[in-house]
Amino acid sequence: MMKSLIAFAIAFTIIALINSPAPGQSGTSEVWPTPAWSYAQPEQVVMDSAILRQARDYALTGDGSGCITRHGKLVMQWGDQKQQYDLKSTTKAIGVTAVSLALADGKIKSLHEPARKYHPDLGIPPQSNAQIGWLDKITLFHLATQTAGFDKPGGYTQLLFEPGTKWSYSDGGPNWLAECVTLLYKRDLNELMFERVFGPIGIKPLDLTWRNNAYRPHEIDGVKRREFGSGISANIDAMARIGYLYLRRGRWQGKQIISSWFVDAVRIVPKEVRGLPVLKPETYFNASDHYGLLWWNNADGTMANVPRDAYWSWGLYDSLIVVIPSLDIVAVRAGKSLNKAENSNYKAIEPFIEPIVLAVKDAPHRGLIP
């Protein structure tokens, strides 16, 4: 199953584990936010509170709310922790979790299978896509890595290039992926995720809602049609719990909620994606060098002072779920845009992430994985 992707995940995991604090050392024994997060002063988890406040203050230039955890303890928070925010494209990173369930359940054998195997109508409308001859070449992997070729909008859009030959940020591609998973389970993905993921990690319907599809008919084959491109609103507590699930490689209190290898896969840049030409490089720069399975990352060291194992969700208005395994950190924020640089050269979000890293005082190698 996904041999090349798993190989990258294994290699990446070995390096990350070498650079990660071992549970039980330096106060890093696992704790869980059940029913709520435990609190710690930044200095108790070897962080500089003054530097940490720089991250908070920058986040607050976009108002909103957020929190920072280390070793499973809440060390800083701001704003209303229960207010739901429209997370926009952070939905992509949350939604792809449903793909991990389908893989674990054996409903999907490999992400490299043709997507039309699971969704015969994939890519149509528009009918013009059927004339190009590319639809049968689109795999689930292409849909999950922004390399399928669909135009940006979340509705029915034309293909811009042959699958796997370029990288182009899209809502439409991930929305087709959501439909594939919906058809596999013949269930509303909102119900599936609350049953298998959200509920078990302590997220309630008051914490997270998934709107009806805003771009396509509300149902597909009689089942509610959700989006991966956008559509989830959530509060800070729910965002932090999702980040913590990923930080703990899919485990929650001894139970494997999602496969550990899938968690490792989302945070790396697959060899099939790295270096691909990027459509709209003036906006997305070299995005194909730091994008995994619908999660962004710092694998190419674009942020020089941030560990290369750091990865995050990223939505319009700079909603963020940041996971830094080597430092045992989860940081989240939502609100208004942090600045106008809404692009993947990371200038909008680096002033939030970098101070969190620099606040850590017990990481001699600063987690900079080669």
C-alpha positions in Angstrom: 0.0 0.0 0.0 1.4 3.3 -1.1 5.0 1.9 -1.0 6.8 5.0 -2.0 4.8 7.2 0.4 5.2 4.8 3.3 9.0 4.6 2.7 9.2 8.4 2.9 7.1 8.3 6.1 9.3 5.7 7.8 12.5 7.6 7.0 11.0 10.8 8.2 9.7 9.3 11.3 13.1 7.8 12.3 14.7 11.2 11.9 11.9 12.9 13.8 12.0 10.4 16.7 15.8 10.9 17.0 15.1 14.7 17.4 12.0 14.3 19.6 12.0 14.4 23.4 11.3 10.9 24.8 8.1 10.5 26.9 8.9 10.4 30.5 12.0 12.7 30.2 12.1 16.4 31.1 8.5 16.2 32.2 7.2 14.9 28.8 5.2 11.9 30.0 2.0 11.9 28.1 -1.0 13.7 29.4 -4.4 14.0 27.8 -7.0 16.8 27.7 -9.7 14.7 29.3 -12.0 16.3 30.0 -10.0 19.5 29.8 -6.4 20.7 29.2 -4.0 20.8 32.1 -2.3 24.1 32.6 1.4 24.9 33.0 3.5 28.0 33.1 5.7 28.3 30.1 8.8 28.0 32.3 7.5 24.7 33.7 7.9 23.2 30.2 11.1 25.0 29.5 9.7 27.9 27.4 10.4 31.6 27.7 7.1 33.3 28.4 8.3 36.7 27.1 9.2 35.2 23.7 6.0 33.2 23.7 4.0 36.4 24.1 5.5 37.7 20.9 3.6 34.9 19.0 0.4 35.7 20.9 0.7 39.4 20.2 1.3 38.8 16.5 -1.7 36.5 16.4 -3.8 39.2 17.9 -3.0 41.6 15.1 -5.8 39.6 13.4 -7.9 39.5 16.6 -9.5 36.1 17.2 -8.4 33.3 19.5 -5.7 30.8 20.0 -3.6 28.6 22.3 -0.2 27.0 22.6 0.5 23.6 24.2 3.7 21.8 25.0 4.0 18.2 26.4 0.2 18.1 26.3 -0.3 21.1 28.7 -1.8 24.4 27.9 0.9 27.1 28.3 -0.8 30.1 26.7 -4.2 31.0 25.4 -6.0 34.1 24.2 -9.5 35.1 23.1 -12.7 33.1 23.4 -11.8 29.4 23.4 -15.4 28.4 22.6 -16.2 30.7 19.7 -16.5 28.9 16.4 -14.5 30.3 13.5 -15.0 29.5 9.8 -11.7 27.7 9.2 -11.8 27.7 5.4 -9.0 25.6 4.0 -8.0 24.2 7.4 -11.0 21.9 6.5 -8.7 20.2 4.0 -6.3 19.0 6.7 -9.2 17.9 9.0 -11.1 16.3 6.1 -8.2 14.2 4.8 -8.4 12.4 8.2 -11.5 10.6 6.7 -9.2 9.2 4.0 -7.1 7.5 6.7 -10.2 5.7 8.0 -11.0 4.4 4.5 -7.4 3.1 4.2 -7.5 1.5 7.6 -10.9 -0.1 6.9 -9.6 -1.5 3.7 -12.1 0.4 1.6 -9.2 2.0 -0.2 -6.3 -0.3 -1.0 -3.9 2.4 -2.2 -4.0 6.2 -2.8 -2.5 5.4 -6.2 -5.7 3.8 -7.4 -7.7 5.6 -10.0 -10.2 7.9 -8.4 -12.9 7.0 -10.9 -12.9 3.5 -9.4 -14.6 5.0 -6.4 -16.5 7.8 -8.2 -17.4 7.0 -11.8 -18.7 10.5 -12.4 -15.5 12.2 -11.1 -14.6 15.3 -13.1 -18.0 15.7 -14.8 -19.5 18.2 -15.1 -18.1 20.0 -17.0 -18.5 17.7 -19.9 -15.4 19.2 -21.6 -13.2 17.3 -19.1 -14.4 14.0 -20.6 -13.0 15.0 -24.0 -9.4 15.6 -22.8 -8.6 12.0 -21.8 -7.2 12.8 -18.4 -10.0 11.7 -16.0 -9.0 8.1 -15.9 -5.4 9.1 -15.0 -6.5 11.0 -11.8 -5.7 9.0 -8.7 -6.7 9.6 -5.1 -3.2 10.6 -4.4 -3.5 13.4 -7.0 -6.6 14.7 -5.3 -4.9 14.6 -1.9 -1.8 16.5 -3.1 -3.2 19.2 -5.3 -1.8 17.6 -8.4 -5.0 16.4 -10.1 -5.3 19.5 -12.2 -8.7 20.9 -11.2 -9.1 24.7 -11.2 -9.4 26.5 -7.9 -13.1 26.9 -7.2 -14.9 24.3 -5.1 -17.6 23.6 -7.7 -17.4 21.8 -11.0 -14.3 23.1 -12.8 -12.2 22.3 -15.8 -8.9 20.4 -15.7 -5.9 22.7 -16.3 -3.2 20.1 -16.8 -2.5 16.4 -17.0 -2.6 14.8 -13.5 0.7 14.5 -11.8 2.6 17.0 -14.0 2.0 20.2 -12.0 0.9 21.5 -8.6 -2.1 23.8 -8.4 -4.0 24.9 -5.3 -7.6 23.8 -5.6 -10.8 23.4 -3.6 -12.4 21.4 -6.4 -9.9 18.5 -6.3 -10.2 17.9 -2.5 -14.0 18.2 -2.9 -13.9 15.3 -5.4 -11.9 13.4 -2.8 -14.5 14.0 -0.2 -17.1 12.6 -2.5 -15.0 9.5 -3.1 -15.0 8.8 0.6 -18.7 9.5 1.0 -19.6 7.0 -1.7 -17.3 4.4 -0.2 -19.0 4.6 3.2 -22.5 5.7 1.9 -22.6 7.9 5.0 -22.5 11.6 5.8 -18.8 12.3 6.5 -19.8 14.5 9.4 -21.5 11.6 11.1 -18.5 9.3 10.3 -16.0 11.7 11.7 -17.9 12.4 14.9 -18.3 8.6 15.4 -14.7 7.7 14.7 -12.5 10.7 15.3 -14.1 13.9 16.8 -16.2 12.2 19.5 -13.4 9.9 20.8 -11.0 12.9 21.2 -13.6 15.0 23.1 -15.0 17.2 20.3 -18.7 17.9 20.6 -21.2 19.3 18.0 -21.1 22.6 19.8 -17.3 22.7 19.2 -17.3 21.9 15.5 -19.8 22.1 12.7 -19.6 21.1 9.0 -21.9 23.1 6.7 -23.9 21.8 3.8 -22.0 21.8 0.6 -21.9 25.4 -0.7 -20.8 24.6 -4.2 -22.6 21.4 -5.3 -25.9 19.7 -4.6 -26.4 19.0 -0.9 -26.7 15.2 -1.5 -24.9 12.6 -3.6 -26.7 9.3 -4.0 -29.0 10.3 -1.2 -26.2 11.0 1.2 -25.2 14.5 2.5 -22.4 15.8 0.5 -19.6 17.6 2.5 -16.5 19.5 1.3 -12.9 19.1 2.0 -12.0 22.4 0.3 -13.8 24.4 3.0 -16.9 24.2 5.2 -15.8 23.4 8.8 -16.2 25.9 11.6 -14.6 25.0 14.9 -13.5 26.5 18.2 -9.9 26.7 19.4 -10.3 23.7 21.8 -11.4 21.5 18.9 -8.6 22.6 16.7 -6.0 21.9 19.5 -7.4 18.4 20.0 -7.1 17.6 16.3 -3.5 18.9 16.4 -2.8 16.9 19.5 -4.2 13.7 17.9 -1.7 14.2 15.0 1.1 15.1 17.4 0.6 11.8 19.1 0.7 10.0 15.7 -3.0 9.1 15.7 -3.2 7.8 19.3 -5.6 9.0 22.0 -5.3 7.6 25.5 -4.0 4.3 24.2 -6.4 3.9 21.3 -5.1 4.2 17.7 -7.8 6.6 16.2 -6.0 7.0 12.9 -3.0 5.0 11.5 0.4 6.3 12.6 1.8 5.8 9.1 -0.9 8.0 7.7 0.0 10.8 10.1 3.6 10.5 9.0 2.6 10.6 5.4 0.6 13.8 5.6 3.5 15.7 6.9 6.1 14.9 4.3 6.6 16.0 0.7 6.1 12.9 -1.5 8.8 12.4 -4.1 6.1 12.5 -6.8 5.2 16.1 -5.7 8.6 17.6 -4.8 9.8 20.1 -7.4 6.7 20.0 -9.6 6.0 23.3 -11.5 3.6 25.4 -9.6 0.7 27.2 -11.2 0.5 30.8 -10.1 4.0 30.9 -8.6 3.5 34.6 -7.9 1.0 33.5 -5.2 2.2 30.0 -4.2 5.9 30.2 -4.9 7.6 26.8 -4.5 4.6 25.2 -2.8 5.3 21.8 -4.2 8.5 21.6 -2.1 6.5 22.0 1.2 3.1 20.3 0.8 2.0 16.9 1.8 -1.4 15.3 2.0 -3.5 18.5 2.3 -1.2 19.7 5.0 1.6 22.4 4.6 5.1 21.8 6.1 8.5 23.3 6.5 10.4 20.3 4.9 12.4 22.6 2.6 13.5 24.9 5.5 11.6 28.0 4.1 11.4 29.1 7.7 15.0 28.9 8.7 14.4 29.0 12.5 11.6 26.5 12.5 12.1 22.7 12.7 11.7 21.0 9.3 9.3 18.5 10.8 6.8 21.2 11.6 3.6 21.0 9.6 0.2 22.7 9.7 -3.3 23.3 8.4 -3.7 26.7 6.8 -7.0 28.4 5.8 -8.1 31.7 4.5 -7.8 34.4 7.3 -4.8 32.4 8.6 -6.6 29.7 10.6 -3.8 27.4 11.7 -3.3 24.1 13.4 0.5 23.9 13.9 2.2 20.6 14.9 5.9 20.4 15.8 6.8 16.8 16.7 10.5 17.5 17.6 9.4 20.1 20.2 6.2 18.4 21.3 4.2 21.5 20.5 0.7 22.2 19.1 -0.3 25.8 18.5 -3.6 27.0 17.0 -5.1 30.3 16.1 -8.1 31.6 14.1 -9.6 35.0 13.5 -8.9 37.6 10.8 -5.9 37.5 8.4 -2.6 38.3 10.0 -1.4 40.3 7.0 -2.0 40.6 3.3 0.7 38.1 2.3 -1.7 35.2 1.8 0.8 32.9 0.0 3.1 30.0 0.7 6.3 31.9 1.1 5.1 31.9 4.7 5.6 35.6 5.5 2.0 35.8 6.8 2.5 33.1 9.4 6.2 32.9 10.2 6.0 35.7 12.8 3.5 33.5 14.7 5.3 30.2 14.4 9.0 31.3 14.8 8.6 32.9 18.3 7.0 29.7 19.5 10.0 27.7 18.4 12.5 30.3 19.8 10.8 30.2 23.1 11.8 26.6 23.6 15.0 26.5 25.8 15.7 22.7 25.9 16.2 22.0 22.2 20.0 22.3 21.6 19.6 21.4 17.9 16.5 23.6 17.5 14.9 20.6 15.8 16.3 21.5 12.4 16.1 18.2 10.7 18.2 18.0 7.5 
